[in-house]
Amino acid sequence: MPASTAATTAPVVLTAKALLLDMDGTIVNSDAVVERCWRDWAVSHSLDPQEALKVVHGRQGYATMAVLLPDRPMEVNRAENAVMLARETADTDGVVPVAGAPEFMAALDGLAHALVTSADAALATARMTAAALPMPDVRVTAESVESSKPHPEGFLKGAAALGVDPADCIVFEDSAAGIAAGQAAGMRVIGVGPRATAHAPTVHVPDLTSLRVTSTPEGSILVLVSVPESVPEA
């Protein structure tokens, strides 16, 4: 009989001095709100909502609008983005932690880490609170940067705030724009969730239950990743 396959796990260990965390889709599942708000916006501008949702994740709202309406003045995008941010901040229905996020965030207590999100401070606070996750002391939000992901500015600022070389950082991201930003910053990227699969992160996990974070006596951070693979079964 031909050999069948059985799932097993091949642990991968990555070493870092700091971890940089995206929020939406990575530690917080806010897809329900994002899709509600951006579907309505797309319809109001006679755009296909499904096409809009393909580019909305990971970017600041004004940057998404610029992709979808390339001929529109940027000041109009920024004004509409302010309205969108206010709506998203007020709507936390369906905002929950990504599987494994509470345990993952608890393991980071005392370790060098930062939140690097395309949300502004108010939206980040609202979603982290709704998901009952601790807010990192170091945060890079929309107000902190000039350029949206996929530009690396946010991740580079996060590394600088922690006093860590970019090469010694690991980024956790779910979106194409976020993964590209981490890679452009010269960092390794752990892709989280289904959106990350197609964008060649260093390692991909379905959610945060596949990770374990610990530290060495010298102060390095170890990220142990369980990666499913198939092996022949006798």
Secondary structure, 3 states (H helix, E strand, C coil): CCCEEEEEEEEEEEEECEEEECCECCCEECHHHHHHHHHHHHHHCCCCHHHHHHHHCCCCHHHHHHHHCCCCCHHHHHHHHHHHHHHHHHCCCCCEECCCHHHHHHHCCCCCEEEECCCCHHHHHHHHHHCCCCCCCEEECHHHCCCCCCCCHHHHHHHHHHCCCHHHEEEEECCHHHHHHHHHCCCEEEEECHHHHHHCCCEEECCHHHEEEEECCCCCEEEEEEEEEEEEEC
